[in-house]
């Protein structure tokens, strides 16, 4: 079997190795041998056919070596566009053209040139993918909102109109299509499209430890505002002891639906609190919480950590919260091969949060999405190993990017869509994730499934995700 050789420029070896391994081992599943030489580009060749080669321009790493974590290496806006379909009509893309995050035009005035033996690509595929996956721009541009989150509106993807595109996957397809042109017999691993419903448990039930006065006020609102006597009665009966009638208790509904469609739901529980306003106060070891945990496990679904509001930059707190989760699961006889986490309020600081999660022993994170807008924050719908830009090394932890959250779609302070428009957005995302056989990771809170209409929307979105 012919072996793929990948010759890297050797300017930033750790970074070049990481992105090459992510593309070929992780994303494509192609075995390769890494070579290093003082060249000004990435060169691919095949052992059985050494005469033919693909050369990809190296722009980002060439300027990065003298300006590490400096703003001057950020892409200059507006980005140029390359109409890829004119050069590679067989390539699979969301649109005919792609934005050129990093790259340079070739001597023919295009980003693509082919002869009988060689292909040259002016788009810096390797550098641009590294830029997106590591969230380089977030590490050098520390703009933030009131919750100290990097705003979607600050991202190059939002400014340049490709936040709704998995641009990393598109770049990989461009490279793969060029490889198939030169070496038609080369094969890659088969990937399967997955819908992954996830649920952050901010509160196990809406009436949890709330005083009767507030419960009565909410029950009155059910009748007057929401026009639902049934919802009001459920709220009152739940407070009286029948907790499964609580409007926020949607665990059985969620699991029933997932099982009906052959899906596995993931539930992220809080084990501690660190902010009096933004964290909720439930005891992870309360009897009715442990009953929920047992039911989730017995039905074959997944449990993870929903790390508290202030944990995103606090290594001791993250470690304590994660250990509390693992200890609580062990007491209940719950074992999982891997345990992941998601940060409360999607608070995340690159690369600090990844690093402290990694140090705590978390297997994967699934926070990476903008609260303000759904889409592909890291540019991909594939899970991947992360890279610490400050320590300049890969970490063990993997990122499973979140694609769409209920609050992002529906909350007025964010996208503020009605149910119909929200479903349309998810349909667009689902089609694009399926195109690349990726993971459609959805976040729907258990407390956003209180009414018939909310549950109907969730049902539509799950069915839509599976049927695109």
Order of alpha helices (4+ residues) and beta strands (2+ residues): beta-alpha-beta-beta-beta-alpha-beta-alpha-beta-beta-beta-alpha-alpha-alpha-alpha-beta-alpha-alpha-alpha-beta-alpha-beta-alpha-beta-alpha-beta-beta-beta-beta-alpha-alpha-beta-alpha
